[in-house]
């Protein structure tokens, strides 16, 4: 194993197995509830989410959360579980109400692209200009190799207000639920909440046809998409997050 691959191994193991830190338990919400928007979200959504979890036979609140987004299909899935060894279960699919760019990864500042690849939540912003927002750690280690070295772009979020210039935008009602779901997992100790962003929902005939048309004659895009597709089907088969590494070329390696 080369030195660069070794350098990134731990990072992606953390994402793959959703490591939790019990020392962080209980302190997260204490700070977040100082925000009126978060307090209102509790009042607006906590009972509703509890009811929906019970209706689906899920334990509330979820200690592990996994987000899966599909650009062309304009969907954001929320998967949950309460033990690291359990399989993830789909809780809910939210509509992405606005997005910019087209299929393919983000590669430079100002391209209006929503990133594609494997990320995690790195920020909870209760005072966002877009109601509430969850930061995504773009650029990740792969992007640092393949994107513009000087201006790769940044400030990518899942947020409300239904406006997007490279972010995953939902309406304010939905971001309150999404924010709480992520927040409860973070409060329980899940420091690395994974966010996997795919160009399409693989297996959908309409989506596959569109991707094929977009990627025709574009060998780099085909290669990149194949890596994402492998991770998608790995999760579909096991309902567990695959371990994803990065080689020296910035390519994803799914194990």
DRENDO-1510 file (C-alpha; in Angstrom, 1 decimal, always signed):
<recs>
REC; n; res; u; v; w
REC; 1; UNK; +0.0; +0.0; +0.0 .
REC; 2; UNK; +1.5; +3.3; -1.0 .
REC; 3; UNK; +1.9; +6.2; +1.4 .
REC; 4; UNK; -0.9; +8.3; +0.0 .
REC; 5; UNK; -3.4; +5.5; +0.2 .
REC; 6; UNK; -2.3; +4.8; +3.7 .
REC; 7; UNK; -2.8; +8.4; +4.6 .
REC; 8; UNK; -6.4; +8.3; +3.6 .
REC; 9; UNK; -7.3; +4.9; +4.9 .
REC; 10; UNK; -8.3; +5.9; +8.4 .
REC; 11; UNK; -10.4; +8.7; +7.1 .
REC; 12; UNK; -12.6; +6.5; +4.9 .
REC; 13; UNK; -12.7; +3.7; +7.5 .
REC; 14; UNK; -14.3; +6.3; +9.8 .
REC; 15; UNK; -17.0; +7.0; +7.2 .
REC; 16; UNK; -17.5; +3.4; +6.3 .
REC; 17; UNK; -18.3; +2.2; +9.7 .
REC; 18; UNK; -19.9; +5.3; +11.2 .
REC; 19; UNK; -17.6; +5.6; +14.2 .
REC; 20; UNK; -19.3; +7.1; +17.2 .
REC; 21; UNK; -17.7; +9.0; +20.1 .
REC; 22; UNK; -19.7; +8.5; +23.3 .
REC; 23; UNK; -17.8; +11.4; +25.0 .
REC; 24; UNK; -19.8; +13.8; +22.8 .
REC; 25; UNK; -23.2; +12.6; +23.9 .
REC; 26; UNK; -25.6; +15.1; +25.4 .
REC; 27; UNK; -23.6; +18.2; +24.8 .
REC; 28; UNK; -24.5; +18.9; +21.2 .
REC; 29; UNK; -28.2; +19.8; +21.7 .
REC; 30; UNK; -27.3; +22.0; +24.7 .
REC; 31; UNK; -25.5; +24.4; +22.4 .
REC; 32; UNK; -27.9; +24.0; +19.4 .
REC; 33; UNK; -31.0; +24.8; +21.4 .
REC; 34; UNK; -29.7; +28.3; +22.1 .
REC; 35; UNK; -30.9; +29.0; +18.5 .
REC; 36; UNK; -34.6; +29.9; +18.2 .
REC; 37; UNK; -34.8; +28.1; +14.9 .
REC; 38; UNK; -33.6; +24.8; +16.4 .
REC; 39; UNK; -35.9; +25.3; +19.3 .
REC; 40; UNK; -38.8; +25.9; +16.9 .
REC; 41; UNK; -37.8; +22.8; +14.9 .
REC; 42; UNK; -38.1; +20.7; +18.1 .
REC; 43; UNK; -41.6; +22.1; +18.7 .
REC; 44; UNK; -42.6; +21.7; +15.1 .
REC; 45; UNK; -41.2; +18.3; +14.3 .
REC; 46; UNK; -40.1; +16.1; +17.2 .
REC; 47; UNK; -43.5; +14.6; +17.9 .
REC; 48; UNK; -44.2; +14.1; +14.2 .
REC; 49; UNK; -40.9; +12.3; +13.7 .
REC; 50; UNK; -41.5; +10.1; +16.8 .
REC; 51; UNK; -44.8; +9.1; +15.4 .
REC; 52; UNK; -43.4; +8.3; +12.0 .
REC; 53; UNK; -40.6; +6.2; +13.5 .
REC; 54; UNK; -43.1; +4.2; +15.6 .
REC; 55; UNK; -45.3; +3.7; +12.5 .
REC; 56; UNK; -42.4; +2.1; +10.7 .
REC; 57; UNK; -41.2; +0.1; +13.7 .
REC; 58; UNK; -38.1; +2.1; +14.1 .
REC; 59; UNK; -36.5; +3.1; +17.4 .
REC; 60; UNK; -36.5; +6.8; +18.2 .
REC; 61; UNK; -34.2; +8.6; +18.0 .
REC; 62; UNK; -31.8; +7.0; +15.5 .
REC; 63; UNK; -28.2; +6.8; +16.7 .
REC; 64; UNK; -26.8; +6.4; +13.2 .
REC; 65; UNK; -28.0; +8.4; +10.2 .
REC; 66; UNK; -26.9; +8.1; +6.5 .
REC; 67; UNK; -27.9; +10.5; +3.8 .
REC; 68; UNK; -28.1; +9.4; +0.1 .
REC; 69; UNK; -28.8; +12.0; -2.6 .
REC; 70; UNK; -29.6; +11.6; -6.3 .
REC; 71; UNK; -29.1; +14.6; -8.5 .
REC; 72; UNK; -31.1; +13.7; -11.6 .
REC; 73; UNK; -33.9; +12.2; -9.6 .
REC; 74; UNK; -33.9; +15.1; -7.1 .
REC; 75; UNK; -34.3; +13.0; -4.0 .
REC; 76; UNK; -32.6; +12.9; -0.6 .
REC; 77; UNK; -32.9; +9.6; +1.3 .
REC; 78; UNK; -32.5; +9.3; +5.1 .
REC; 79; UNK; -31.4; +5.9; +6.3 .
REC; 80; UNK; -31.3; +5.1; +10.1 .
REC; 81; UNK; -30.2; +2.4; +12.6 .
REC; 82; UNK; -29.4; +2.2; +16.3 .
REC; 83; UNK; -26.5; -0.2; +16.4 .
REC; 84; UNK; -23.3; -0.2; +14.3 .
REC; 85; UNK; -23.8; -3.9; +13.5 .
REC; 86; UNK; -27.4; -3.4; +12.3 .
REC; 87; UNK; -28.4; -2.9; +8.7 .
REC; 88; UNK; -29.6; +0.5; +7.7 .
REC; 89; UNK; -33.4; +1.0; +7.1 .
REC; 90; UNK; -34.9; +3.6; +4.9 .
REC; 91; UNK; -36.8; +6.1; +7.0 .
REC; 92; UNK; -37.9; +8.8; +4.5 .
REC; 93; UNK; -37.2; +10.2; +1.1 .
REC; 94; UNK; -37.3; +14.0; +0.7 .
REC; 95; UNK; -37.8; +16.0; -2.4 .
REC; 96; UNK; -34.8; +18.2; -3.5 .
REC; 97; UNK; -36.7; +21.2; -4.6 .
REC; 98; UNK; -33.9; +23.1; -6.3 .
REC; 99; UNK; -30.5; +22.4; -7.7 .
REC; 100; UNK; -28.0; +23.8; -10.1 .
REC; 101; UNK; -25.5; +22.4; -12.6 .
REC; 102; UNK; -25.7; +19.0; -14.3 .
REC; 103; UNK; -24.5; +15.4; -13.9 .
REC; 104; UNK; -20.8; +15.0; -13.0 .
REC; 105; UNK; -18.6; +16.0; -10.1 .
REC; 106; UNK; -17.8; +19.5; -8.9 .
REC; 107; UNK; -14.3; +20.5; -10.1 .
REC; 108; UNK; -13.8; +24.3; -9.6 .
REC; 109; UNK; -15.3; +27.3; -7.9 .
REC; 110; UNK; -18.1; +28.9; -9.8 .
REC; 111; UNK; -19.1; +25.8; -11.8 .
REC; 112; UNK; -22.5; +25.7; -10.0 .
REC; 113; UNK; -22.1; +21.9; -9.7 .
REC; 114; UNK; -23.4; +19.9; -6.8 .
REC; 115; UNK; -20.5; +17.6; -5.8 .
REC; 116; UNK; -20.7; +13.8; -6.5 .
REC; 117; UNK; -18.9; +11.4; -4.3 .
REC; 118; UNK; -18.6; +10.4; -0.6 .
REC; 119; UNK; -18.7; +13.0; +2.1 .
REC; 120; UNK; -19.8; +13.6; +5.6 .
REC; 121; UNK; -21.6; +16.4; +7.6 .
REC; 122; UNK; -18.9; +18.8; +9.0 .
REC; 123; UNK; -21.1; +21.7; +10.2 .
REC; 124; UNK; -24.5; +22.3; +11.8 .
REC; 125; UNK; -25.5; +25.9; +11.1 .
REC; 126; UNK; -28.6; +27.0; +13.1 .
REC; 127; UNK; -28.3; +30.6; +11.9 .
REC; 128; UNK; -28.1; +29.9; +8.1 .
REC; 129; UNK; -29.2; +32.4; +5.5 .
REC; 130; UNK; -31.2; +29.3; +4.2 .
REC; 131; UNK; -33.1; +28.6; +7.5 .
REC; 132; UNK; -31.0; +25.7; +8.7 .
REC; 133; UNK; -28.1; +24.1; +7.0 .
REC; 134; UNK; -25.8; +21.0; +7.2 .
REC; 135; UNK; -22.3; +21.5; +5.8 .
REC; 136; UNK; -20.7; +18.9; +3.5 .
REC; 137; UNK; -17.0; +18.4; +3.6 .
REC; 138; UNK; -16.3; +19.3; +0.0 .
REC; 139; UNK; -13.5; +19.2; -1.2 .
REC; 140; UNK; -12.8; +15.8; +0.2 .
REC; 141; UNK; -9.5; +13.9; -0.3 .
REC; 142; UNK; -10.5; +12.8; -3.9 .
REC; 143; UNK; -11.5; +16.3; -4.8 .
REC; 144; UNK; -8.2; +17.6; -3.6 .
REC; 145; UNK; -6.5; +15.5; -6.2 .
REC; 146; UNK; -8.9; +15.9; -9.1 .
REC; 147; UNK; -10.4; +19.4; -8.7 .
REC; 148; UNK; -8.8; +22.8; -9.3 .
REC; 149; UNK; -5.8; +23.1; -7.0 .
REC; 150; UNK; -6.3; +26.8; -6.3 .
REC; 151; UNK; -10.0; +27.3; -6.4 .
REC; 152; UNK; -11.9; +24.0; -6.1 .
REC; 153; UNK; -14.9; +25.8; -4.5 .
REC; 154; UNK; -16.6; +25.0; -1.2 .
REC; 155; UNK; -19.4; +26.0; +1.1 .
REC; 156; UNK; -21.6; +23.1; +0.0 .
REC; 157; UNK; -24.7; +22.4; +2.2 .
REC; 158; UNK; -27.9; +20.6; +2.6 .
REC; 159; UNK; -30.2; +23.5; +3.4 .
REC; 160; UNK; -33.7; +25.0; +3.3 .
REC; 161; UNK; -35.2; +28.0; +1.4 .
REC; 162; UNK; -35.4; +26.1; -1.9 .
REC; 163; UNK; -32.5; +28.0; -3.5 .
REC; 164; UNK; -29.3; +26.4; -4.9 .
REC; 165; UNK; -26.0; +27.4; -6.5 .
REC; 166; UNK; -24.3; +24.1; -5.9 .
REC; 167; UNK; -26.1; +22.9; -2.7 .
REC; 168; UNK; -28.8; +20.3; -2.0 .
REC; 169; UNK; -31.8; +22.5; -1.4 .
REC; 170; UNK; -35.1; +21.4; +0.3 .
REC; 171; UNK; -37.9; +23.4; +1.7 .
REC; 172; UNK; -37.8; +24.8; +5.2 .
REC; 173; UNK; -40.3; +22.3; +6.5 .
REC; 174; UNK; -38.2; +19.4; +5.4 .
REC; 175; UNK; -34.8; +20.8; +6.5 .
REC; 176; UNK; -36.2; +21.0; +10.1 .
REC; 177; UNK; -36.8; +17.3; +10.0 .
REC; 178; UNK; -33.4; +16.5; +8.4 .
REC; 179; UNK; -31.6; +18.8; +10.8 .
REC; 180; UNK; -33.2; +17.1; +13.8 .
REC; 181; UNK; -32.4; +13.6; +12.5 .
REC; 182; UNK; -28.8; +14.5; +11.9 .
REC; 183; UNK; -28.6; +16.3; +15.2 .
REC; 184; UNK; -29.9; +13.5; +17.3 .
REC; 185; UNK; -27.3; +11.1; +15.7 .
REC; 186; UNK; -24.6; +13.7; +16.4 .
REC; 187; UNK; -25.8; +14.1; +20.0 .
REC; 188; UNK; -25.6; +10.3; +20.4 .
REC; 189; UNK; -22.0; +10.4; +19.3 .
REC; 190; UNK; -22.0; +9.9; +15.5 .
REC; 191; UNK; -19.3; +12.4; +14.5 .
REC; 192; UNK; -19.1; +11.3; +10.9 .
REC; 193; UNK; -22.6; +11.4; +9.4 .
REC; 194; UNK; -22.1; +10.1; +5.8 .
REC; 195; UNK; -23.5; +11.8; +2.8 .
REC; 196; UNK; -23.2; +10.0; -0.5 .
REC; 197; UNK; -24.1; +12.0; -3.6 .
REC; 198; UNK; -24.9; +10.1; -6.8 .
REC; 199; UNK; -25.7; +11.4; -10.3 .
REC; 200; UNK; -28.8; +9.2; -10.6 .
REC; 201; UNK; -30.7; +6.5; -8.8 .
REC; 202; UNK; -29.0; +3.5; -10.5 .
REC; 203; UNK; -31.5; +0.9; -11.7 .
REC; 204; UNK; -34.1; +3.5; -12.7 .
REC; 205; UNK; -34.5; +3.0; -16.5 .
REC; 206; UNK; -35.3; +6.7; -17.2 .
REC; 207; UNK; -32.3; +7.9; -15.1 .
REC; 208; UNK; -29.9; +5.3; -16.6 .
REC; 209; UNK; -30.9; +6.5; -20.1 .
REC; 210; UNK; -30.2; +10.1; -19.2 .
REC; 211; UNK; -26.9; +9.3; -17.7 .
REC; 212; UNK; -25.9; +7.2; -20.7 .
REC; 213; UNK; -26.7; +10.1; -23.0 .
REC; 214; UNK; -24.8; +12.6; -20.8 .
REC; 215; UNK; -21.7; +10.4; -20.6 .
REC; 216; UNK; -21.6; +9.4; -24.2 .
REC; 217; UNK; -18.1; +10.1; -25.5 .
REC; 218; UNK; -16.9; +11.2; -22.1 .
REC; 219; UNK; -14.5; +8.6; -20.8 .
REC; 220; UNK; -13.5; +10.4; -17.6 .
REC; 221; UNK; -17.2; +10.8; -16.6 .
REC; 222; UNK; -17.9; +7.1; -17.4 .
REC; 223; UNK; -15.0; +6.0; -15.2 .
REC; 224; UNK; -16.0; +8.3; -12.3 .
REC; 225; UNK; -19.6; +7.2; -12.5 .
REC; 226; UNK; -18.6; +3.5; -12.4 .
REC; 227; UNK; -16.9; +4.1; -9.1 .
REC; 228; UNK; -20.0; +5.6; -7.6 .
REC; 229; UNK; -22.2; +2.9; -9.1 .
REC; 230; UNK; -20.1; +0.2; -7.4 .
REC; 231; UNK; -20.6; +1.9; -4.0 .
REC; 232; UNK; -24.3; +2.3; -4.6 .
REC; 233; UNK; -24.8; -1.4; -5.3 .
REC; 234; UNK; -22.6; -2.5; -2.4 .
REC; 235; UNK; -25.0; -0.7; -0.1 .
REC; 236; UNK; -28.0; -2.0; -1.9 .
REC; 237; UNK; -26.8; -5.6; -1.3 .
REC; 238; UNK; -25.7; -5.3; +2.3 .
REC; 239; UNK; -27.5; -2.2; +3.8 .
REC; 240; UNK; -24.1; -1.5; +5.3 .
REC; 241; UNK; -21.8; +1.3; +4.2 .
REC; 242; UNK; -18.9; +0.1; +2.1 .
REC; 243; UNK; -15.3; +1.1; +3.1 .
REC; 244; UNK; -14.1; +3.5; +0.4 .
REC; 245; UNK; -10.5; +4.3; -0.2 .
REC; 246; UNK; -8.7; +6.7; -2.5 .
REC; 247; UNK; -5.7; +5.9; -4.7 .
REC; 248; UNK; -3.0; +8.2; -5.8 .
REC; 249; UNK; -5.0; +9.3; -8.9 .
REC; 250; UNK; -7.9; +10.4; -6.7 .
REC; 251; UNK; -10.1; +7.5; -7.8 .
REC; 252; UNK; -12.5; +5.9; -5.3 .
REC; 253; UNK; -11.7; +2.3; -4.4 .
REC; 254; UNK; -14.7; +0.4; -3.0 .
REC; 255; UNK; -14.1; -2.5; -0.6 .
</recs>
